[in-house]
Amino acid sequence: MQIKRLLDDREALIGDRLLDAQGRAHAFVEHSAGELVVTTDNGRSAQVKPEQLGCYVIQVNRTDRGLA
C-alpha cells in the first residue's frame, strides 16, 4: 500500500510533513484502518482521512515493486 500526494504524485513517507486545507502541518506516522495517523505541531496524535491532507491510498502489487 502506498500513500501518494495529490499535488505532485510523490509517495508520502513516515515523518513527511503534510498540510491540511487550513495550512496546518502534520507529520505522517502510519496508515491505519483507511486513515492516516499523524502528529500535529503540538505533539498530539490524530487520525484523519487521506483526502483531508491532499493524499490518496493505492494498493501496490508486490510484483510491481519487484518484491516477489
Beta strands, then each sheet from edge to edge (+ up, - down):
strand 1: 2-5
strand 2: 17-19
strand 3: 25-32
strand 4: 35-40
strand 5: 45-48
strand 6: 55-58
sheet 1: 1+ 6-
sheet 2: 2+ 3- 4+ 5-
end
